[in-house]
Amino acid sequence: MKLKVYHIVSILFALLFINAGLNKFFNYLPVPPDMPEALVNDNKAFMEIVWLMPLVAVVEVVGGILIIMPKYRAIGALVVLPIMIGIVLLHATVAVSGLPLAIGLLLVLSWMIWENRQKYINLIKHD
């Protein structure tokens, strides 16, 4: 049962990241009208760095696709980890109302990393 829940939660997490990445390319989700001014200013600053948002979008989509496939879930979790840390920091400092969701997603990602910890041993093992 735990394995089924883990797979379902992982797939939902991955689909959320794929959706977020695709939205950065195609802008199909409406921007909430009540966004904090500081967040709007941050987004404008990010957009001035022309290559930044496409890079984040590609990382989100590729990481999400990797997470969907159980064989590559461990590497997908590592790929989206920096993006997830940025999301948590953004919500901790600028848009606090989204912090519970960001922490929830960080917990899901932490669960994925924990479940795949054996695959990471070779990355940190010293001979």
C-alpha positions, 0 to 999 in steps of 0.5 A, spaced: 500 500 500 505 504 501 508 503 495 502 505 491 501 511 495 508 513 493 508 512 486 501 516 485 504 522 490 510 522 485 506 522 479 502 527 481 508 531 484 511 530 477 505 532 473 505 539 477 512 540 475 511 539 468 505 543 468 509 549 471 514 548 466 510 548 460 506 554 463 512 558 463 513 556 455 506 557 453 502 562 458 496 558 459 494 559 466 492 566 468 496 570 473 492 571 479 490 578 480 491 579 487 499 577 487 503 581 492 507 587 489 514 584 491 512 577 487 510 581 481 517 585 482 521 579 482 517 576 476 519 582 472 526 581 475 527 574 473 524 576 466 529 581 465 534 575 465 532 572 458 535 565 459 533 564 466 525 562 465 526 558 459 532 554 463 527 553 469 522 551 465 526 546 461 529 543 468 522 543 471 519 539 465 525 534 464 525 533 472 518 531 472 518 526 466 524 523 470 520 522 476 514 519 472 519 513 470 520 509 477 527 507 474 529 515 473 525 517 479 532 518 483 535 523 478 529 526 477 528 528 484 535 531 484 534 535 478 528 538 481 531 539 488 534 546 486 528 549 483 524 546 489 528 550 494 527 556 490 520 555 491 520 554 498 525 560 499 520 565 495 514 563 499 518 564 505 520 571 504 515 574 498 509 570 498 508 567 505 501 565 503 503 559 499 508 557 504 504 551 506 503 548 499 511 549 498 513 545 504 508 540 502 511 539 496 518 539 499 516 534 504 514 529 498 520 531 494 524 529 501 520 522 501 522 521 494 529 522 495 529 518 502 526 512 498 532 512 493 537 514 498 541 507 496 541 510 489 545 516 491 550 512 496 555 511 490 555 519 489 558 520 496 561 514 498 569 515 498 574 509 496 
